[in-house]
Amino acid sequence: MAENDIVADIIQRLAESLGADVVPPQVLMNIEVETRRDWAGDVYIASAKGRTRDVDIRRRYRDGMSVDRLAAAYHLTPRRIRQIVNRRKK
């Protein structure tokens, strides 16, 4: 596996976790090829911490905390807080 190759790492983890009796190697290879085709280039991978933070921010905003106070509490700009609270779940 090439160093810092996220696709190869994920495929390897799937293969080790599930085993060939659950997911045949050819299926994993097809997933790798399709993933590289569709996502080649620089891809941002959000941390789970960021996702949890955003959920917290939305909850606290709904509970009445101001944008300015949220910005100070999370060391973000008010503009970024507004982006987070206005983002719809996908």
N, C-alpha and C positions, 0 to 999 in steps of 0.2 A: 504494500500500500504506500502510495506517495504521501510524504509528510504534509499535513494540513489539507488532506483531501476529504472533505466532509461527506461526500457521496460514498466513497469507498468505506469510510468508517461506519456509516449507517448501514450499508449493505452487509458489512462484516458482522455488525452487532445483531442484525436480524438473523443472519445465517446461524450464528452461535446460539442465539436465544431460542429460535424456533426449530432449527434442525432441518435437514434435507427431507425427512419423512413428512414434514408439514408443508414446507415451501421448497419445491424442487430448485436446484441451482439455476436451471434455465430461466425460471420465473424471476429470480433475483437478478440475473444478468439482464433480462429484458427491462426490469424496473430501473436498473442502473443506466442502461443505454437511453431510455426515455427521459429519465431525470436529467441526464447530462445534455440531451438534445434541447429540452424545454428550459433549463435553468443555467446553461453555460454562461460564465462570466461572474462578476462579483455579485454576491447575494448576501443581504443582511439577515442575520439570524438573531432574533430577539431573545433575550434571556428570560427565564421564567420569573426572575426577580422583577423585571420591568413590567411584565404582565400583571403580577400581583400588585405592584405599585399602582398601576393604572386603575385597577379595580378598586383599590383603596381610595384613590383620589376621587373617582366617580361617586363612590358611596358617601364620602365625607362632603362632597359638593352637594349631593342630594339632601344630606342632613343639615345643610345650611352654612357650611364653612365657605368663606369668601375666596375668590380666585387669588387675591393678594396673600391671604394667610396660607392657602395651599402652596402657592409658589415659594413662600418663605420656608414652609415646613419641609418641602421636598427639594429645595435648592434648584428650582426650575423657574423659568420666566413665566409671567402671567400669560403670555401668548401661548406657551407650550401647555399650560394648564387648560386653557380654553380649547386647544386642539384635542386634548385627551378627553375632556368632558363632553365634547361635541361629536366625538368619533362614534360611529355606529358599529355594533358588533357585526362581524362578517360571518 
